[in-house]
């Protein structure tokens, strides 16, 4: 059996533990050096001497050590390892010409590493301490599909263009206007065409440092596509985008694939991935410890297997419980008291006007909020939270509100101090399931986007309030974290008899947690009109009317799936007026 030892150096604090791992290791106590002090004062674990007893992970006070017995069939060296006792990646997905290949898996499981290796950004070390030359890489993949891919890379037959995950770094690496950036990379001489397709015309003269996250994402996609390449990699291309933009970007990326062009996409929005990809690879393992890339699956089958948590062909179970979607029956929820309402709200913000005729939120309900970017969703949330006052109309006075903002603020405050309420009240319902204990001694400005998001969600939900307003809680979270958070929100609302209003762009996330929907219509940056709340069916139908897309339930997993445009199912549902089957 292959055994790997992983040390999270960011969590390891030998000064606090006085090298407990070295002291308790039974192999060390027998006179051999299984765990020793390294040059950087962090422990080094010899995997050949380790007997897998599991004592050091249990005794480590910071939880920095993982000793993992890998499946026997994985008895080979990894594709890449981040230093001794670092993260291991096994297997690679391979791009296919004329197809879009998707990657799905948890954060910290190796998706971006795999893409960076295939894109030539990261040279694989095949588990050694240094980079390997190309001949070693070809020997490693000898006889596999990957061998042919890397031979073409070596011979210059494959030219790669790569859109990184963190588009916010672009403004730190480039100064100037959007147009200047795109002109710099425009090898195809199609700047005007691509700018029109991605709706960038209005911001071409804007400074790259002054555009929004959604605009920056579309600029990054444009820059990637303008390069002359035949293999394109898109790492999380829909983050910061609203639902309408996500569907447009998906259609655009799909249109790039032809007999001379291959596309690979990492994506956490399962509806978009299902809509976008022809085949997918699942990545599983242990977060920040090791990742395994599955064999390719058809998208529908692969996503259902991912939700099931069991790979039949590989005979591997990578999650204890399946993620279940239930076919929705008509709501039988008992009518409850109204905790918040509004009447004839009007608010002017510069040139933007927001209005909401009337609506109410009932006790114990979780309500999803749908609409494009720049159409007033966050402004409406602020009006209900009373951090902003309306110019006209009335928002009920009696409700107490807890608010999680869209943009998360970093500071030097310790996580354990921010989460005092959550620790005292909801250790089992929030702290443990969200994996927050290991973050207690970190400062907010040391956290990743996903970690900061989980802290912000727990902080909001642990406050005493009648109404919880969460703005884009799925941002930066992986698929499993999104579905976990949606379940936590619904469970807490039912347990405490409180209500939640959730603004988000992931339709599957909204579907999973919502009992009712608010729908925002209008023109981005000009006016927003709030309608609802509606039932899930009616709200989805209203929202989808302007998107020219229909949804059905998967027959096996019951998850929502987008119909292919002009397919029989798509035409049937449009003809019946039922754009969304719940």
DRENFITOR-63425 format. One line per 8 residues: number of its first residue (from 0); their letters; for each residue x negated, y, z of C-alpha. Coordinates in nm, 3 decimals. Each point is the difference from the previous one (the first is absolute). Example, Ala and Ser with C-alpha at 12.3 -4.5 7.8 and 13.67 -1.06 7.14 Angstrom:
% DRENFITOR-63425
0	AS	-1.230,-0.450,0.780 | -0.137,0.344,-0.066;
This chain:
% DRENFITOR-63425
0	XXXXXXXX	0.000,0.000,0.000 | -0.125,0.349,-0.090 | -0.023,0.232,0.298 | -0.055,0.374,-0.019 | -0.071,0.244,0.281 | 0.115,0.359,-0.044 | -0.101,0.292,0.221 | 0.197,0.325,-0.029;
8	XXXXXXXX	-0.284,0.243,0.072 | 0.238,0.294,0.027 | 0.171,-0.177,0.293 | -0.311,-0.151,0.159 | -0.117,0.185,0.314 | -0.288,-0.193,0.159 | -0.048,0.269,0.264 | 0.350,-0.061,0.132;
16	XXXXXXXX	-0.021,-0.379,-0.008 | -0.370,-0.039,0.090 | -0.027,-0.258,-0.282 | 0.265,-0.232,0.143 | -0.005,-0.203,-0.322 | -0.370,-0.084,0.040 | 0.048,-0.099,0.364 | 0.304,-0.226,-0.047;
24	XXXXXXXX	-0.110,-0.179,-0.320 | -0.047,-0.371,0.092 | -0.255,-0.047,-0.280 | -0.211,0.284,0.144 | 0.027,-0.154,0.347 | -0.141,-0.322,-0.141 | -0.314,0.189,-0.106 | 0.075,0.080,-0.366;
32	XXXXXXXX	0.048,0.349,-0.143 | 0.350,-0.008,-0.146 | 0.083,0.360,0.098 | -0.285,0.251,0.029 | -0.044,0.375,0.024 | -0.061,0.156,-0.344 | -0.219,0.294,-0.099 | 0.303,0.232,0.016;
40	XXXXXXXX	0.074,-0.127,0.356 | 0.310,-0.184,-0.129 | 0.022,-0.381,0.039 | -0.092,-0.232,-0.289 | 0.172,-0.339,-0.018 | -0.169,-0.297,-0.166 | 0.282,-0.182,-0.182 | -0.208,-0.319,-0.041;
48	XXXXXXXX	-0.047,-0.032,0.377 | 0.352,0.111,0.098 | 0.214,-0.298,0.107 | 0.330,0.187,-0.028 | 0.083,-0.027,0.370 | 0.191,0.331,-0.009 | -0.135,0.127,0.332 | -0.170,0.318,-0.125;
56	XXXXXXXX	0.309,0.136,-0.184 | 0.211,-0.054,0.313 | -0.255,0.156,0.237 | -0.092,0.299,-0.219 | 0.169,0.297,0.175 | 0.040,0.198,-0.324 | 0.121,-0.288,-0.219 | -0.285,0.059,-0.245;
64	XXXXXXXX	-0.081,-0.367,-0.073 | 0.184,-0.248,-0.223 | -0.113,-0.361,-0.044 | 0.193,-0.151,-0.292 | 0.017,-0.355,-0.130 | 0.072,0.026,-0.371 | 0.196,-0.259,-0.199 | -0.221,-0.295,-0.101;
72	XXXXXXXX	0.061,0.063,-0.370 | -0.162,0.341,0.045 | -0.336,-0.156,0.076 | -0.200,0.241,-0.214 | -0.179,0.330,0.032 | 0.210,0.315,-0.023 | 0.004,0.228,-0.304 | -0.101,0.287,0.227;
80	XXXXXXXX	-0.084,0.056,0.364 | -0.040,0.337,0.169 | -0.321,-0.073,0.188 | -0.067,-0.274,0.249 | 0.313,-0.080,0.204 | 0.196,0.238,-0.226 | 0.315,-0.041,-0.210 | -0.003,-0.296,-0.246;
88	XXXXXXXX	0.186,-0.011,-0.333 | 0.066,-0.332,-0.177 | 0.102,-0.033,-0.368 | 0.085,0.280,-0.243 | 0.303,0.090,-0.209 | -0.076,0.030,-0.370 | 0.152,0.258,-0.240 | 0.184,-0.135,-0.304;
96	XXXXXXXX	0.029,0.183,-0.329 | 0.353,0.103,-0.099 | 0.117,-0.045,0.361 | 0.038,0.195,0.323 | -0.142,-0.200,0.292 | 0.112,0.101,0.349 | -0.166,-0.050,0.339 | 0.201,-0.019,0.321;
104	XXXXXXXX	-0.112,-0.052,0.358 | -0.050,0.165,0.337 | -0.233,0.293,0.062 | -0.355,-0.105,0.083 | 0.030,-0.329,-0.191 | -0.229,0.080,-0.297 | 0.222,0.139,-0.279 | -0.207,0.313,-0.055;
112	XXXXXXXX	-0.324,-0.197,0.036 | 0.110,-0.241,-0.275 | 0.097,0.287,-0.230 | -0.329,0.182,0.066 | -0.200,-0.314,-0.089 | 0.193,-0.054,-0.324 | -0.026,0.371,-0.083 | -0.377,-0.004,0.047;
120	XXXXXXXX	0.015,0.248,0.290 | -0.125,-0.264,0.246 | -0.256,-0.269,-0.081 | 0.087,-0.334,0.163 | -0.269,-0.142,0.230 | 0.137,-0.359,0.007 | -0.021,-0.005,0.378 | -0.368,0.098,0.023;
128	XXXXXXXX	-0.160,0.305,0.157 | -0.065,0.179,-0.330 | 0.154,0.059,-0.344 | -0.038,-0.282,-0.250 | -0.115,0.040,-0.359 | 0.240,-0.071,-0.284 | -0.137,-0.348,-0.072 | 0.077,-0.112,0.357;
136	XXXXXXXX	0.355,0.132,-0.032 | 0.048,-0.189,-0.331 | -0.136,-0.321,0.155 | 0.243,0.037,0.289 | 0.296,0.021,-0.238 | -0.126,-0.260,-0.245 | 0.286,-0.193,-0.161 | 0.271,0.238,0.120;
144	XXXXXXXX	0.203,0.271,-0.168 | -0.201,0.256,0.198 | -0.319,-0.110,-0.179 | 0.144,0.111,-0.334 | 0.109,0.333,0.150 | -0.340,0.083,0.148 | -0.179,-0.111,-0.319 | 0.209,0.252,-0.193;
152	XXXXXXXX	-0.086,0.265,0.261 | -0.369,-0.084,-0.039 | 0.018,0.014,-0.381 | 0.182,0.333,-0.003 | 0.320,-0.147,-0.143 | 0.195,0.118,0.302 | 0.015,0.369,0.085 | 0.160,0.080,0.334;
160	XXXXXXXX	0.197,0.294,0.137 | 0.088,0.002,0.370 | 0.247,0.209,0.199 | -0.103,-0.015,0.367 | 0.236,-0.041,0.291 | -0.086,0.325,0.180 | 0.094,0.269,-0.251 | -0.023,0.265,0.272;
168	XXXXXXXX	-0.380,-0.025,-0.029 | 0.012,0.143,-0.355 | 0.033,0.355,0.130 | -0.313,-0.053,0.212 | -0.202,-0.128,-0.296 | 0.115,0.245,-0.270 | 0.058,0.375,-0.004 | 0.194,0.181,-0.269;
176	XXXXXXXX	0.338,-0.021,-0.168 | 0.196,-0.313,-0.089 | -0.058,0.074,-0.370 | -0.376,0.028,0.049 | -0.009,-0.336,0.180 | 0.201,-0.174,-0.272 | -0.199,0.161,-0.282 | -0.317,-0.132,0.162;
184	XXXXXXXX	0.122,-0.364,-0.026 | 0.210,0.024,-0.319 | -0.182,-0.252,-0.220 | 0.320,-0.080,-0.193 | 0.076,0.367,-0.080 | 0.358,-0.055,0.118 | 0.015,0.248,0.288 | 0.311,0.176,-0.131;
192	XXXXXXXX	0.185,-0.326,-0.068 | -0.080,-0.159,0.338 | 0.073,0.325,0.186 | 0.347,0.005,-0.156 | 0.070,-0.364,0.082 | -0.111,0.045,0.363 | 0.168,0.343,0.033 | -0.319,0.189,0.081;
200	XXXXXXXX	0.049,0.298,-0.235 | 0.108,0.240,0.278 | -0.306,-0.068,0.218 | -0.279,-0.014,-0.262 | -0.124,0.346,0.102 | 0.031,-0.073,0.374 | -0.308,-0.046,0.216 | -0.046,-0.369,0.079;
208	XXXXXXXX	-0.018,0.088,0.371 | 0.345,0.162,-0.002 | 0.219,-0.277,-0.146 | 0.219,-0.246,0.194 | -0.074,-0.366,0.065 | 0.248,-0.113,-0.267 | -0.151,0.238,-0.255 | -0.349,-0.118,0.092;
216	XXXXXXXX	0.106,-0.362,-0.053 | 0.129,0.075,-0.350 | -0.319,0.194,-0.080 | -0.206,-0.302,0.111 | 0.207,-0.231,-0.223 | -0.041,0.239,-0.294 | -0.377,0.018,0.056 | -0.018,-0.381,0.004;
224	XXXXXXXX	0.200,-0.043,-0.321 | -0.185,0.274,-0.191 | -0.320,-0.204,0.015 | -0.069,-0.236,-0.292 | 0.033,-0.341,0.163 | 0.161,-0.337,-0.059 | 0.039,-0.105,0.365 | 0.176,0.241,0.235;
232	XXXXXXXX	0.019,-0.038,0.378 | 0.259,0.192,0.202 | -0.038,-0.021,0.379 | 0.333,0.105,0.160 | 0.123,0.222,-0.286 | 0.339,0.087,0.155 | -0.101,0.137,0.342 | 0.124,0.360,0.049;
240	XXXXXXXX	0.249,-0.043,-0.288 | 0.379,0.006,0.031 | 0.217,-0.284,-0.135 | 0.069,0.169,-0.334 | -0.371,0.066,-0.052 | -0.088,-0.357,0.103 | 0.226,-0.144,-0.267 | -0.137,0.238,-0.266;
248	XXXXXXXX	-0.360,-0.083,0.095 | 0.081,-0.372,-0.007 | 0.141,0.024,-0.352 | -0.306,0.201,-0.107 | -0.251,-0.248,0.146 | 0.187,-0.293,-0.155 | -0.016,0.172,-0.338 | -0.381,-0.005,0.013;
256	XXXXXXXX	-0.026,-0.381,-0.010 | -0.050,-0.149,-0.347 | -0.210,-0.269,-0.168 | -0.308,0.222,0.038 | 0.073,0.137,0.348 | 0.027,-0.159,0.346 | 0.151,0.164,0.309 | -0.041,-0.087,0.369;
264	XXXXXXXX	0.203,0.170,0.274 | -0.011,-0.005,0.381 | 0.341,0.100,0.136 | 0.193,-0.022,0.331 | 0.343,0.094,-0.138 | 0.139,-0.345,-0.087 | 0.280,0.133,-0.220 | -0.251,0.198,-0.207;
272	XXXXXXXX	-0.247,-0.291,-0.012 | 0.278,-0.233,-0.115 | 0.103,0.253,-0.266 | -0.359,0.060,-0.112 | -0.193,-0.329,0.004 | 0.012,-0.308,-0.225 | -0.195,-0.219,0.244 | -0.131,0.055,0.352;
280	XXXXXXXX	-0.268,-0.130,0.236 | 0.077,-0.025,0.372 | -0.273,0.092,0.247 | 0.014,-0.153,0.345 | -0.231,-0.063,0.294 | -0.070,0.205,0.312 | -0.008,0.378,-0.001 | -0.358,0.141,0.003;
288	XXXXXXXX	-0.141,-0.355,0.030 | 0.051,-0.192,-0.325 | 0.219,-0.002,-0.309 | 0.087,-0.273,-0.251 | 0.132,0.067,-0.351 | 0.265,-0.248,-0.114 | 0.037,-0.148,-0.346 | 0.217,0.216,-0.234;
296	XXXXXXXX	0.378,-0.034,0.032 | 0.287,0.134,-0.203 | 0.112,0.321,0.170 | 0.341,-0.122,0.116 | -0.134,-0.330,0.137 | -0.307,0.164,0.153 | 0.195,0.267,0.187 | 0.247,-0.257,0.134;
304	XXXXXXXX	-0.292,-0.215,0.118 | -0.154,0.306,0.163 | 0.321,0.069,0.192 | 0.023,-0.370,0.092 | -0.359,0.006,0.131 | -0.079,-0.341,-0.151 | -0.194,-0.088,-0.318 | 0.128,-0.337,-0.117;
312	XXXXXXXX	-0.272,-0.076,-0.256 | -0.281,0.091,0.239 | 0.190,-0.154,0.297 | -0.085,0.307,0.211 | 0.225,0.173,0.253 | -0.129,0.353,0.060 | 0.286,0.139,0.210 | 0.191,-0.158,0.289;
320	XXXXXXXX	0.340,0.124,-0.113 | 0.160,0.068,-0.336 | 0.122,0.352,-0.075 | 0.373,-0.032,-0.061 | 0.243,0.219,-0.194 | 0.363,-0.072,0.062 | 0.279,0.034,-0.258 | 0.201,0.293,0.131;
328	XXXXXXXX	0.361,-0.048,0.097 | 0.235,0.294,0.038 | -0.091,0.188,0.315 | 0.197,-0.110,0.305 | -0.164,0.252,0.228 | 0.240,0.155,0.250 | 0.058,0.374,-0.043 | -0.194,0.184,0.267;
336	XXXXXXXX	-0.025,0.358,0.124 | -0.162,0.271,-0.212 | -0.332,0.118,0.143 | -0.097,0.255,-0.266 | 0.189,0.187,-0.270 | -0.040,0.293,-0.238 | 0.237,0.230,-0.184 | -0.073,0.228,-0.298;
344	XXXXXXXX	-0.375,0.023,0.063 | -0.198,0.239,-0.218 | -0.373,0.069,0.013 | -0.219,0.207,-0.232 | -0.374,-0.071,-0.003 | -0.170,0.236,-0.245 | 0.156,-0.077,-0.338 | 0.147,-0.331,0.123;
352	XXXXXXXX	0.360,-0.032,0.120 | 0.136,-0.288,0.210 | 0.364,-0.069,0.075 | 0.199,-0.273,0.174 | 0.381,0.017,0.013 | 0.085,-0.232,0.288 | -0.110,-0.325,0.153 | -0.048,-0.189,0.324;
360	XXXXXXXX	-0.222,-0.258,0.162 | 0.161,-0.261,0.220 | -0.148,-0.157,0.311 | -0.204,-0.317,-0.061 | -0.038,0.049,-0.379 | -0.321,-0.004,-0.204 | 0.034,0.224,-0.306 | -0.235,0.006,-0.297;
368	XXXXXXXX	-0.069,0.322,-0.192 | -0.065,-0.010,-0.377 | -0.109,0.274,-0.240 | -0.283,0.136,-0.210 | -0.300,0.188,0.137 | 0.056,0.374,0.039 | 0.377,-0.027,0.036 | 0.035,0.094,0.367;
376	XXXXXXXX	-0.005,-0.330,0.193 | -0.266,0.110,0.248 | 0.163,0.345,0.034 | 0.336,-0.162,0.080 | -0.165,-0.224,0.260 | -0.151,0.310,0.162 | 0.345,0.164,0.013 | 0.145,-0.301,0.185;
384	XXXXXXXX	-0.306,-0.009,0.225 | 0.053,0.374,0.064 | -0.359,0.083,-0.079 | 0.160,0.221,-0.272 | 0.328,0.196,0.013 | 0.253,0.013,-0.288 | 0.084,0.331,-0.170 | 0.365,-0.101,0.006;
392	XXXXXXXX	0.218,-0.280,0.130 | -0.017,-0.203,0.319 | -0.210,-0.287,0.132 | 0.145,-0.164,0.312 | -0.168,0.116,0.318 | 0.035,-0.291,0.237 | -0.243,-0.252,-0.155 | -0.356,-0.055,0.124;
400	XXXXXXXX	-0.249,-0.080,-0.275 | -0.337,-0.178,-0.033 | -0.182,0.085,-0.324 | -0.287,-0.167,-0.188 | -0.134,0.237,-0.261 | -0.093,-0.095,-0.357 | -0.357,0.122,0.035 | -0.179,-0.143,0.301;
408	XXXXXXXX	-0.227,0.225,0.205 | -0.338,-0.123,0.114 | -0.170,0.120,0.318 | -0.261,-0.107,0.254 | 0.268,-0.130,0.238 | -0.026,-0.366,0.103 | 0.267,-0.239,-0.131 | 0.064,-0.134,0.352;
416	XXXXXXXX	0.100,0.351,0.115 | 0.232,0.057,-0.297 | 0.176,-0.331,0.062 | 0.063,0.027,0.375 | 0.379,-0.019,-0.044 | -0.021,-0.294,-0.239 | -0.237,-0.190,0.229 | 0.227,0.052,0.300;
424	XXXXXXXX	0.331,-0.078,-0.174 | -0.062,-0.214,-0.308 | -0.320,-0.201,0.032 | 0.167,-0.313,-0.141 | 0.228,0.178,-0.249 | -0.247,0.252,-0.149 | -0.358,-0.022,0.129 | -0.056,-0.373,-0.054;
432	XXXXXXXX	0.181,-0.051,-0.334 | -0.163,0.312,-0.150 | -0.346,-0.116,0.114 | -0.074,0.324,0.187 | -0.193,-0.129,0.303 | -0.325,-0.021,-0.194 | 0.035,0.370,-0.088 | 0.045,0.131,0.356;
440	XXXXXXXX	-0.357,0.125,0.044 | -0.022,0.163,-0.343 | 0.068,0.365,-0.074 | 0.273,0.091,-0.247 | -0.256,0.144,-0.241 | -0.183,-0.336,-0.007 | 0.304,-0.193,-0.128 | 0.077,-0.113,-0.354;
448	XXXXXXXX	0.321,0.118,-0.165 | 0.182,-0.323,0.085 | -0.118,0.001,0.362 | 0.102,0.364,0.046 | 0.341,-0.075,-0.152 | 0.064,-0.287,0.244 | -0.100,0.220,0.295 | 0.232,0.279,-0.120;
456	XXXXXXXX	0.292,-0.243,-0.042 | -0.046,-0.146,0.349 | -0.034,0.348,0.152 | 0.323,0.116,-0.165 | 0.205,-0.311,0.084 | -0.112,0.001,0.366 | 0.140,0.348,0.068 | 0.336,0.050,0.171;
464	XXXXXXXX	0.238,0.120,-0.271 | 0.341,-0.055,-0.156 | -0.124,0.030,-0.359 | -0.336,-0.110,-0.143 | -0.112,0.169,-0.322 | -0.289,-0.176,-0.173 | -0.144,0.159,-0.315 | -0.170,-0.254,-0.234;
472	XXXXXXXX	-0.091,-0.261,0.266 | -0.105,-0.256,-0.265 | -0.287,0.214,-0.135 | -0.342,-0.169,0.039 | 0.161,-0.323,0.128 | -0.029,-0.335,-0.176 | 0.299,-0.216,-0.097 | 0.017,-0.196,0.324;
480	XXXXXXXX	-0.046,0.308,0.217 | 0.281,0.177,-0.188 | 0.246,-0.282,0.056 | -0.112,-0.035,0.364 | 0.053,0.373,0.062 | 0.345,-0.009,-0.161 | 0.103,-0.286,0.230 | -0.141,0.178,0.308;
488	XXXXXXXX	0.195,0.315,-0.083 | 0.331,-0.183,-0.047 | -0.050,-0.214,0.311 | -0.077,0.302,0.219 | 0.298,0.195,-0.131 | 0.235,-0.291,0.079 | -0.163,-0.065,0.339 | 0.022,0.361,0.118;
496	XXXXXXXX	0.318,0.109,-0.180 | -0.193,0.275,-0.180 | -0.018,0.096,-0.368 | -0.275,0.048,-0.257 | -0.035,0.197,-0.322 | -0.276,-0.140,-0.224 | -0.143,0.195,-0.295 | -0.199,-0.232,-0.229;
504	XXXXXXXX	-0.082,-0.083,-0.363 | -0.031,-0.379,0.030 | 0.341,-0.132,-0.107 | -0.061,-0.346,0.145 | -0.090,0.158,0.336 | 0.312,0.218,-0.010 | 0.215,-0.299,-0.102 | -0.139,-0.212,0.283;
512	XXXXXXXX	0.083,0.245,0.280 | 0.290,0.220,-0.115 | 0.366,-0.032,0.088 | 0.090,0.326,-0.173 | -0.168,0.239,-0.243 | -0.037,0.374,-0.046 | -0.066,0.096,-0.364 | -0.174,0.320,-0.112;
520	XXXXXXXX	0.078,0.139,-0.345 | -0.107,0.314,-0.182 | -0.317,0.129,-0.166 | -0.339,-0.033,0.174 | -0.140,0.336,0.122 | 0.327,0.174,-0.105 | 0.295,-0.138,0.196 | 0.101,-0.299,0.211;
528	XXXXXXXX	0.352,-0.126,0.072 | 0.057,-0.245,0.288 | 0.282,-0.253,-0.042 | 0.117,-0.282,0.225 | -0.051,-0.200,0.213 | 0.128,-0.277,-0.227 | 0.018,-0.377,0.038 | -0.315,-0.170,-0.134;
536	XXXXXXXX	0.182,-0.107,-0.320 | 0.150,0.340,-0.075 | -0.316,0.189,0.093 | -0.226,-0.213,-0.215 | 0.242,0.022,-0.293 | 0.008,0.378,0.026 | -0.376,0.028,0.028 | -0.072,-0.235,-0.291;
544	XXXXXXXX	0.235,0.178,-0.243 | -0.272,0.241,-0.105 | -0.280,-0.258,-0.021 | 0.131,-0.227,-0.280 | -0.081,-0.313,0.200 | 0.200,-0.277,0.167 | -0.077,-0.242,0.284 | 0.103,-0.353,0.083;
552	XXXXXXXX	-0.069,-0.237,0.289 | -0.253,-0.277,-0.055 | 0.189,-0.330,0.012 | -0.260,-0.164,0.224 | -0.128,0.268,0.240 | 0.288,0.254,-0.035 | -0.254,0.284,-0.030 | 0.104,0.285,-0.232;
560	XXXXXXXX	-0.150,-0.023,-0.351 | 0.007,0.252,-0.282 | 0.157,-0.132,-0.320 | -0.203,0.028,-0.319 | 0.137,0.291,-0.208 | 0.260,-0.115,-0.255 | 0.000,-0.356,0.136 | 0.333,-0.182,0.013;
568	XXXXXXXX	0.027,0.058,0.375 | -0.089,0.367,-0.041 | 0.270,0.050,-0.265 | 0.260,-0.194,0.201 | -0.054,0.207,0.314 | 0.002,0.330,-0.186 | 0.323,-0.098,-0.171 | 0.163,-0.086,0.333;
576	XXXXXX	-0.133,0.311,0.175 | -0.172,-0.213,0.263 | -0.360,0.111,-0.035 | -0.101,-0.155,0.331 | 0.108,-0.343,0.122 | -0.019,-0.039,0.376;
